[in-house]
Every structure is written in C-alpha cells, then in structure tokens.
Amino acid sequence: MQLIKTERCNYRRSFTRLLTAALALASSGCAVPYIEPTDTNVARIKFINESTNEMFIRFYGDARECTDRTNAGLVQPKSQKTLAVPAGKEIAVTFGINKNAAASKVAALGGAVGALGFVLFAPSYKDCMPTIDFNPKIGRTYSFRMNTSGGDCSYQLVTEPLENQSQREAEAMAFTQRKWIMPMGEAGPFCEKK
C-alpha cells in the first residue's frame, strides 16, 4: 500500500512538474523581453510612475499596427525607470497601471499566461492603459508621467531640456493616442492600423 501511495505522489509530482514546465515554455516562448538599442541613434524615456501601483511598459517593433510586442517590465510605485529607444522613427508603446496588483503581476508574465491573465483582468486596465506613438529625436530625453487618483488616470509626455538649456522647462510633446484592439496572439496587432 505504501508503494502505491508513493507511486501516486510521484505521478502527481511529475504531472505538476510537466504542467509547470509547459506553462513556463508557453510564456517564455511568446514573452519577448525589450532589448534597448545600443547604437547612437537613440533617445531616452524616463517612465515615472506617480501612482501607488505598478506600471507596465510594452513596446512594439512595428508602430503602424502595434505588432511584435516586447515586454520592458514594470516600474514600481513612486519610482522611475529610464530606457533607451530607437530615435528618428515612429515608435508605439503601451503603458498601464492596475489597481489590482495580482492582475498586474500576471499580465507582466507576458506570453500565453500573461494573455490569459490580461483577458481575465482587462476591465481593471481599460481606463488606464493608453497606447501612444510619437517620433523621438536622436539624443533627446523624454519623460512619461503616469498617475491614478480617485478612479481617474492621467499621463503626460514631455521633452526634457537639453543639458546646455537647463534653465528651460520641459515642453509637452505631441503624441497620437491609438485605439487598442484585442490581439489574436502575442505578435498582434494590438492597435488599429494607422
């Protein structure tokens, strides 16, 4: 009798390990991490999270339809993260703050697991998940501020002054808000064609 119990336990452990490995493989195969460009044609974006919840960042390889999504990770509450981005061409990016911390962590996994989590928690994101595009200039630094307060969501993109123009204030940067659509897979499209 003891052998049967042991065998069942081993079977359950094996099944659990197999299921865990399958989920990890599914999520890692689709969740492509964002890789910062290393050439000289770059700009920098400071992502400033002024909320009390985590903010996620997703870039798209093709800004026209928001395809080839990459995961740039999370910005912790009341903190910031600076990333290099390609300059001299249009980029598209989605940001989101979720009041439900568990949903934010599931969506941050990306891939099949993140997509499933996102579908389940989408109503929590819908009011504070803009997708925007703009054309960053080579060598410039931009700040993207995002906050939630009392159910409202606010965000702003500004161009930081150049180092030799430190007396000037940051200037609001024009961007286009895109209409987000539910994709059929991790490759997208995630927004309507431009």
C-alpha positions as CSV (number, residue, x, y, z in Angstrom):
1,M,0.0,0.0,0.0
2,Q,2.8,2.4,0.8
3,L,4.3,1.8,-2.7
4,I,1.0,2.7,-4.4
5,K,0.8,6.0,-2.4
6,T,4.4,6.8,-3.3
7,E,3.8,6.0,-6.9
8,R,0.7,8.3,-7.0
9,C,2.7,11.0,-5.3
10,N,5.5,10.7,-7.8
11,Y,2.9,10.7,-10.6
12,R,1.3,13.9,-9.2
13,R,4.7,15.5,-8.8
14,S,5.7,14.5,-12.3
15,F,2.4,15.8,-13.7
16,T,2.8,19.1,-11.7
17,R,6.4,19.5,-13.0
18,L,5.3,18.8,-16.5
19,L,2.5,21.3,-16.3
20,T,4.8,23.9,-14.8
21,A,7.3,23.3,-17.5
22,A,4.7,23.6,-20.2
23,L,3.3,26.8,-18.8
24,A,6.9,28.3,-18.4
25,L,7.7,27.2,-22.0
26,A,4.4,28.7,-23.4
27,S,5.0,32.0,-21.6
28,S,8.7,32.3,-22.3
29,G,8.3,31.5,-26.0
30,C,5.9,34.3,-26.5
31,A,7.0,36.9,-24.0
32,V,9.9,38.7,-25.8
33,P,11.8,41.0,-23.5
34,Y,12.5,44.5,-24.7
35,I,16.2,45.0,-25.7
36,E,17.5,48.5,-25.6
37,P,19.2,49.7,-28.8
38,T,23.0,50.2,-28.4
39,D,23.7,52.3,-31.5
40,T,24.0,56.2,-31.5
41,N,20.5,56.8,-33.0
42,V,18.7,56.6,-29.7
43,A,16.6,58.8,-27.4
44,R,15.8,58.1,-23.7
45,I,12.4,57.9,-22.0
46,K,12.1,58.3,-18.2
47,F,9.0,56.4,-17.2
48,I,7.8,58.0,-14.0
49,N,5.1,56.1,-12.0
50,E,3.4,58.5,-9.6
51,S,0.8,56.0,-8.6
52,T,0.7,53.6,-5.7
53,N,0.5,50.6,-8.1
54,E,2.9,49.0,-10.5
55,M,3.1,50.3,-14.1
56,F,4.0,48.0,-17.0
57,I,5.6,49.0,-20.3
58,R,5.2,47.3,-23.7
59,F,7.0,48.4,-26.9
60,Y,6.0,47.4,-30.5
61,G,8.5,46.5,-33.3
62,D,6.1,48.0,-35.9
63,A,4.3,51.2,-34.8
64,R,1.9,51.1,-37.7
65,E,-0.3,48.3,-36.3
66,C,1.4,47.7,-32.9
67,T,2.8,44.3,-33.8
68,D,5.8,42.4,-32.5
69,R,5.2,43.4,-28.8
70,T,8.1,43.3,-26.4
71,N,7.9,43.5,-22.6
72,A,10.0,46.3,-21.0
73,G,9.0,45.2,-17.5
74,L,7.5,47.0,-14.5
75,V,8.0,50.4,-12.9
76,Q,7.5,50.1,-9.2
77,P,5.1,52.6,-7.4
78,K,6.5,56.1,-6.8
79,S,9.7,55.3,-8.8
80,Q,11.1,55.7,-12.3
81,K,12.9,53.7,-15.0
82,T,14.9,55.1,-17.9
83,L,15.1,53.1,-21.2
84,A,16.9,53.8,-24.5
85,V,14.5,53.7,-27.5
86,P,15.1,54.0,-31.3
87,A,15.1,57.6,-32.5
88,G,14.4,59.2,-35.8
89,K,11.4,56.9,-36.4
90,E,7.9,56.5,-35.0
91,I,7.6,54.2,-32.0
92,A,4.5,52.8,-30.3
93,V,4.2,52.0,-26.7
94,T,1.5,50.8,-24.2
95,F,1.6,51.7,-20.6
96,G,-0.7,50.5,-17.9
97,I,-1.4,51.0,-14.2
98,N,-3.6,48.5,-12.5
99,K,-5.3,48.9,-9.1
100,N,-5.2,45.1,-8.8
101,A,-1.6,44.2,-8.0
102,A,-2.2,40.5,-8.7
103,A,-3.5,41.2,-12.2
104,S,-0.5,43.4,-12.9
105,K,1.9,40.6,-12.0
106,V,0.0,38.0,-14.1
107,A,0.0,40.3,-17.1
108,A,3.7,41.1,-16.7
109,L,4.5,37.5,-17.3
110,G,3.5,38.0,-21.0
111,G,3.1,35.2,-23.4
112,A,0.2,32.8,-23.0
113,V,0.0,33.1,-19.2
114,G,0.0,36.9,-19.4
115,A,-2.5,37.0,-22.2
116,L,-4.9,34.8,-20.2
117,G,-4.4,36.9,-17.1
118,F,-4.9,40.0,-19.2
119,V,-8.2,38.8,-20.6
120,L,-9.4,37.9,-17.1
121,F,-8.4,41.2,-15.6
122,A,-8.9,43.5,-18.7
123,P,-11.7,45.6,-17.1
124,S,-9.3,46.7,-14.4
125,Y,-6.9,48.0,-17.1
126,K,-9.2,49.6,-19.6
127,D,-9.3,53.1,-18.1
128,C,-5.6,53.4,-17.6
129,M,-3.8,51.6,-20.4
130,P,-3.0,54.1,-23.2
131,T,-1.2,53.1,-26.4
132,I,0.6,56.1,-27.9
133,D,3.0,56.7,-30.8
134,F,5.5,59.5,-31.4
135,N,8.8,60.2,-33.1
136,P,11.6,60.6,-30.6
137,K,14.5,62.8,-31.8
138,I,18.1,61.5,-31.6
139,G,19.9,62.4,-28.4
140,R,16.8,63.8,-26.6
141,T,15.3,62.7,-23.3
142,Y,11.6,62.4,-22.7
143,S,9.6,61.9,-19.5
144,F,6.4,60.0,-19.4
145,R,4.5,60.5,-16.2
146,M,1.5,58.4,-15.2
147,N,-0.8,58.5,-12.2
148,T,-4.1,57.3,-10.9
149,S,-6.2,59.1,-8.4
150,G,-9.8,58.5,-7.3
151,G,-10.5,56.3,-10.3
152,D,-9.0,58.8,-12.8
153,C,-6.0,58.2,-14.9
154,S,-3.6,60.9,-16.1
155,Y,-0.5,60.8,-18.2
156,Q,1.8,63.3,-19.9
157,L,4.8,63.0,-22.3
158,V,7.3,65.9,-22.1
159,T,10.6,66.7,-23.8
160,E,13.3,67.4,-21.3
161,P,15.5,70.4,-21.9
162,L,19.0,69.7,-23.4
163,E,21.9,69.8,-20.9
164,N,23.0,73.2,-22.2
165,Q,19.5,74.6,-21.8
166,S,19.0,73.7,-18.1
167,Q,17.2,77.0,-17.4
168,R,14.3,76.0,-19.7
169,E,11.4,73.9,-18.5
170,A,10.3,70.7,-20.1
171,E,7.9,71.0,-23.0
172,A,4.8,69.0,-23.7
173,M,5.4,66.5,-26.5
174,A,2.7,65.8,-29.1
175,F,1.7,62.2,-29.5
176,T,-1.1,60.2,-31.0
177,Q,-3.3,58.0,-28.9
178,R,-4.0,54.8,-30.7
179,K,-7.1,52.6,-30.4
180,W,-6.1,49.4,-28.7
181,I,-7.6,46.1,-30.0
182,M,-7.6,42.6,-28.6
183,P,-5.0,40.6,-30.5
184,M,-5.3,37.0,-31.7
185,G,-1.8,36.2,-30.5
186,E,1.3,37.7,-28.9
187,A,2.5,39.1,-32.3
188,G,-0.5,41.4,-32.6
189,P,-1.8,43.6,-34.0
190,F,-2.6,45.4,-30.7
191,C,-3.9,48.7,-32.2
192,E,-5.8,49.7,-35.3
193,K,-3.8,50.2,-38.5
194,K,-2.6,53.8,-38.9
